Amino acid sequence: MLGLETLSGPLQAVGTVGVVLAEALALYVGYGALSHLAQSTILTTVRGD
C-alpha cells in the first residue's frame, strides 16, 4: 500500500516502525481533542451554564 514492500529488510522495518509511530501520534492527538471537546460539553451541560 505504501510501497514499503519494495525496501530491503532493515529499511522495511524502519519504515514500518515510522508508520506505526505516526499513526499512534495521530490517534493520541485526535483522541485528546475529542476528549477535551466532550469534557467541555458535558461539564457545561451538568453545570447548566
Contacts in CASP RR format, 6 or more apart in sequence:
PFRMAT RR
TARGET T0000
AUTHOR 0000-0000-0000
METHOD contacts of the structure
MODEL  1
MLGLETLSGPLQAVGTVGVVLAEALALYVGYGALSHLAQSTILTTVRGD
2 19 0 8 1.000
4 12 0 8 1.000
4 15 0 8 1.000
4 16 0 8 1.000
4 19 0 8 1.000
5 12 0 8 1.000
7 15 0 8 1.000
END
